[in-house]
Amino acid sequence: MKKLLLLFIGLFLISGVFTRTNAQGVDGVYTKHITAKRKPVPFQYIREADVMWSKVLTRRVNLTEKRNLPLYYPTVEMEDRKSLIQLMMWGIKNKSLTPFATDEFLTQYTLNEIDERFGAGVDTTYDIDPETGETIPIITKKPADISEVKQLLVKERWIFDKQRSVMEARIIGLCPIREYYRDDDLDHEDVHFRKLFWIFFPEARNIFASQAIYNPRNQSQEISFDDFFVKRMFDGYIFKESNVYDNRRIEEYATGLDVLLESERIKNEIFSYEHNLWEF
């Protein structure tokens, strides 16, 4: 009888463990594992001799715009979801991604340098000890605020492949931009922007392909960060185009609405080049 009682108690405990394990999944309905095992789809090989025309552009992406919100949220990491900057920092800390100082991808940043660019670090203030009257240091640690990353630069090369007769864009690198106010700017009157680091996109594709991004249309049809960028599901405007001086930022020779108009002109120039190659 005692053995039978112990058997029932054991079965009860085991069933409780399985119940808790299932509940600790996303919602206990089914386990998601397809995206986590995905690999990036390789790009079509392009011979140098087949590149009839190319241009390097840099786009500025506002992560708080409606179409780009899946890249910005969640600002606090969830069990099955990460924002773009959270995924990047995870890759850097796990040494799967290399942060670079510029879009030439030559000089690398360390984690301490990235924290400094985030405004994170240790701050020391001083106070009076009420018992001894002595001045004592108070050390406080300021963490990086990832919610300040509200913009993204996307460096890409547009190519016309005469072998396949297609115009396509290949993303080269990504650069998150921190948008912040100085500590002494209590009224938030003067916003500052700071480039944090550059990520070489081909190196990041393995990580991006294995992490799902929120799909507002159908949560059972998961898409990865790699899909989001390769299929160009983001929205942004042209910020810079290649030139002989490598300093052709549109904002240097246009302001206000003219920046967007110039961006549209460059986009139409690419479209017209491809369009004019065909005969009707």
Buried (B, 14 or more C-beta within 10 A) or exposed (E): EEEEEEEEEEEEEEEEEEEEEEEEEEEEEEEBEEBEEBEBEEEEEBEEEEBBBBBBBBBBBBBEBEEBEBBBBEEEBEEBBBBBBBBBBBBBEEEEBBBBBEBEBEEEBEEEBBBEBBBBEEEEEEEEEEEEEEEEEEEEEEEBEBBBBBBBBBBBBBBBBEEEEEBBBBBBBBBBBBBBBEEEEEEEEEEEEBBBBBBBBEBBBBBBBBBBBBBEEEEEEBBBBBBBBBEEBBEBBBBBBBEEEEEBBBEEEBEEEEBEEBBEEBBEEBEEBBEEEEEE
